[in-house]
Amino acid sequence: MNDTKPHHLFEAARDAMGKAHAPYSRFPVGAAILDSDGRVHSGANIEVISFPEGWCAETTAIGHMIMGGGKRIAEVAVIAEKLDLCSPCGGCRQRLAEFSDPGTLIHLCDAEGVKKTVRMDELLPLAFQTETIG
């Protein structure tokens, strides 16, 4: 594995976290996706007054990937300002699985960089599967 790739994703996720809109939870999160074409798509959590409605950083990044023409996730980095090794929530695990392969790498970050990397099948071992999901 190329060590610069996860660091590049960490930086994109960290930068995205700085754009989070989290006035209710005060829990900013950033995510960055490397798609199968080598492009990076980032996102932050966005909260609305009907909290806990809103959307997660991973969901925002997936939306940016799809709107940018991406189809598959190669790697993901996730960071939260107030929690080391913040893993995606349950809903985002399934969303990520929809666009990933079992071996897709999920990098869990703290303020300094990538601290732990897991595969998608470790993060969500019993993901929903259909014949349309890779």
C-alpha positions, -999 to +999 in steps of 0.1 A: +000+000+000+013+034-009+017+054+023+012+088+006-023+078-006-038+074+029-021+106+041-036+125+011-070+111+020-065+121+057-057+157+046-088+159+025-109+145+053-094+169+078-100+198+055-136+187+050-141+184+087-133+221+090-164+228+068-188+207+090-221+223+100-226+208+135-242+234+157-263+209+176-240+180+183-208+201+182-192+170+167-176+178+134-167+149+111-149+148+078-146+120+052-127+116+020-132+090-007-107+079-033-128+066-062-118+038-086-107+064-111-082+080-086-103+111-078-108+123-043-143+134-030-147+148+004-176+156+027-185+169+062-215+162+084-244+187+080-269+191+107-303+208+106-325+222+134-346+190+134-316+172+149-307+143+146-319+147+110-291+158+087-264+138+070-231+123+078-197+132+063-195+098+045-229+104+030-218+138+017-186+124+003-206+096-015-229+122-030-200+142-043-185+110-057-216+101-076-222+136-088-186+138-100-191+107-121-175+082-097-189+047-094-168+027-069-150+035-037-113+024-036-104+038-001-120+060+025-106+082+054-127+094+083-118+118+110-137+134+139-124+164+159-135+151+193-129+113+189-098+094+179-105+066+154-140+076+146-155+048+125-185+053+103-220+049+119-241+019+110-260+036+083-229+049+066-213+015+069-241+002+046-239+032+023-201+027+019-206-010+013-231-002-015-202+014-035-173-007-022-158-041-024-152-063+007-114-054+005-120-016+003-097+001+029-113+023+055-087+046+072-096+058+107-078+090+116-070+112+145-056+148+144-021+135+133-031+111+105-042+076+098-041+055+129-059+023+119-070+008+087-097-019+083-113-035+053-149-030+045-158-066+053-143-061+087-163-029+093-196-044+081-192-082+079-229-089+071-237-061+047-268-064+026-260-079-007-280-080-040-271-091-074-265-054-084-240-047-057-203-055-066 
